[in-house]
Amino acid sequence: MSSSQDLPATPAPLLGAAQLPFAGRAFDRDAVQREHEDLVAEALASSTARVLVLRGSKIPVTNTGLVLPVHTEVPPATGDPGRPDVHLGRLADGTRVVLRTFPEDTQLPGLDDAAWEGLRTLATAVSPEQTSLLVTGQAIALWHRDHPRCPRCGEPTEVIRSGWARRCPHDGSVHFPRTDPAIIVAVVDDHPDPQEQRILLGRSALWSGNRYSTFAGFVEPGESAEQAVVREVGEEAGITVDTVQYQGSQPWPFPRSLMLGYRAVAHTAEVEADGEEILDVRWFTRAELLARARARDVSLPGPVSIAHALIVSWLGRELPETDW
């Protein structure tokens, strides 16, 4: 077991961008300018613009980072209404970036020699600016793929605003990319001694092995994020929490969520998994959690997720490496 000297006297403060891989440095999305002109055409007419290529959910990389070729080095757009070019924005050095997507099995001359990796792998391997670009590209690509038709009348829609909206030519309605708010919460008890204080973690029915994490769920219509925290914990762990404190947020483009992170306090040790979404719930002191993670008796979320950051923030130190 870890000694008390290994553990913090007080919990860490609110989560910052450095703790959340998908919430790093933002790029300039040209949000105002794209309302008034076709930035895709303007970017592709430039010899300096670059293309973020998505083949399925993979991106070409080298040992120095993302491969962002000029558009003449990439095959033209497929013509699929669900795969339009999108002007993502401009990087800090002024470089314009256009998103172009292809089916997973597409042969791409000039790029097939690159390694292709997914966002979960790249989130902690490339610069914060590139991570932000990847998160945005994947999220908007999935929205276009899943929403090529008008939700009101079913007619095919046309891409407008440089790829950031779609308009129905039949009824004139305009539709924008979706972001679904979801809460994720570290539940702790109210013991006054940090060495005795515990965190409650659950094992989802969707996970194999001994994986445990914080509790999460989507915010339902008509409720606040804080109300969703109380409801989800009550449903999944059978307890009531209060003192719901916001910790930080992380875009989660699998496919289109915004994770709102919280810490909440429980005043009872009596918990019960719902047996459907959550199969088991357990309390851990800081020393117990570290010892079990080091022994691999418990597998905890990897550093790509806000769940990891919430646990680390409460624990006050980094977790052992995990294959999760």
VENPE-V36665 format. One record per backbone hydrogen bond with DSSP energy under -1.0 kcal/mol. NH is the residue of the N-H (numbers start at 1). CO is the residue of the C=O. Records with the same first field share a line. If there is no record, write none. Layout:
NH = CO + CO
//
This chain:
6 = 3
7 = 4
12 = 313
15 = 247
19 = 16
20 = 17
23 = 20
28 = 90
34 = 30
35 = 32
36 = 33
37 = 33
39 = 37
42 = 38
43 = 39
44 = 40
45 = 41
46 = 43
50 = 96
51 = 69
52 = 98
54 = 100
55 = 58
56 = 102
58 = 55
59 = 117
61 = 115
62 = 65
65 = 62
67 = 60
73 = 70
74 = 71
83 = 80
86 = 99
87 = 162
88 = 97
89 = 97
90 = 28
91 = 95
94 = 91
97 = 89
98 = 50
99 = 86
100 = 52
102 = 54
106 = 103
111 = 108
112 = 108
114 = 111
115 = 61
117 = 59
122 = 118
123 = 119
125 = 122
126 = 122
131 = 127
132 = 128
133 = 129
134 = 130
135 = 131
136 = 132
137 = 133
138 = 134
139 = 135
140 = 136
141 = 137
142 = 138
143 = 139
144 = 140
145 = 141
146 = 142
147 = 143
150 = 155
154 = 150
157 = 148
158 = 167
160 = 165
163 = 160
164 = 161
165 = 160
166 = 175
167 = 158
168 = 173
172 = 168
175 = 166
180 = 256
182 = 258
183 = 217
184 = 260
185 = 215
186 = 262
188 = 264
189 = 198
196 = 193
197 = 193
199 = 284
200 = 187
201 = 282
202 = 213
203 = 280
205 = 277
207 = 204
212 = 299
213 = 202
215 = 185
217 = 183
219 = 181
223 = 220
228 = 224
229 = 225
230 = 226
231 = 227
232 = 228
233 = 229
234 = 230
235 = 231
236 = 232
237 = 233
242 = 265
245 = 263
247 = 261
248 = 261
250 = 259
252 = 257
254 = 252
257 = 252
258 = 180
259 = 250
260 = 182
261 = 248
262 = 184
263 = 245
264 = 186
265 = 242
266 = 188
272 = 237
274 = 236
275 = 278
279 = 203
282 = 201
284 = 199
289 = 285
290 = 286
291 = 287
292 = 288
293 = 289
294 = 290
295 = 291
297 = 292
298 = 292
299 = 210
305 = 302
309 = 305
310 = 306
311 = 307
312 = 308
313 = 309
314 = 310
315 = 311
316 = 312
//
